[in-house]
Structure formats: structure tokens, C-alpha cells
Amino acid sequence: MIFGASRPRRPRNANRRERIPSRETEVPADLPPKLVPSIRQLVATGIALVHTRLALATIELEEELQRLLGACVLDVVSMLLL
């Protein structure tokens, strides 16, 4: 005997209307943000992106200047020893 076979089956659509909430009682989804705050956020993100890129470029420039200075010092030392 199959488990639960002795129990009568309920109709497939029974209580379906009770389980599915009606559209009238549903809470409306959050509305999309307004245009002006979205543009402000976009501009703020763009400014932050530019700021980050400039900071990275500054660090790269400082590292290159240190390498150049090190190479110049080694050149001077090699000329003195030559």
C-alpha cells in the first residue's frame, strides 16, 4: 500500500483563491527613484571614479620618479667607479 493512499485526495483547485493574495491587498512595489536624485548619484559616482583614477595616476608617477632617481644615482656611481 502506498503511503497516504487511504486518504482521499482533495481537489486540485481547492482553496486556491485563499492561498493567492488578491492584487488589491498586495503592497505595491517600491517606486523607482526620482530622476534628480538618480542624476546626482550618477555624478557623484563619476566624480569618485575620477578621484580614484587621479590618485592612482599620482602614485604611479611618484613610483616612476623614484625609479628614475635610483637609475640616475646608479649612473653617477658607475661613472665615478669607471
Protein Blocks (a to p, Z undefined) as FASTA:
>chain_A
ZZhklpccddfkgoklmmpccfklpccddddddfklmmmmmmmmmmmmmmmmmmmmmmmm
mmmmmmmmmmmmmmmmmmmmZZ
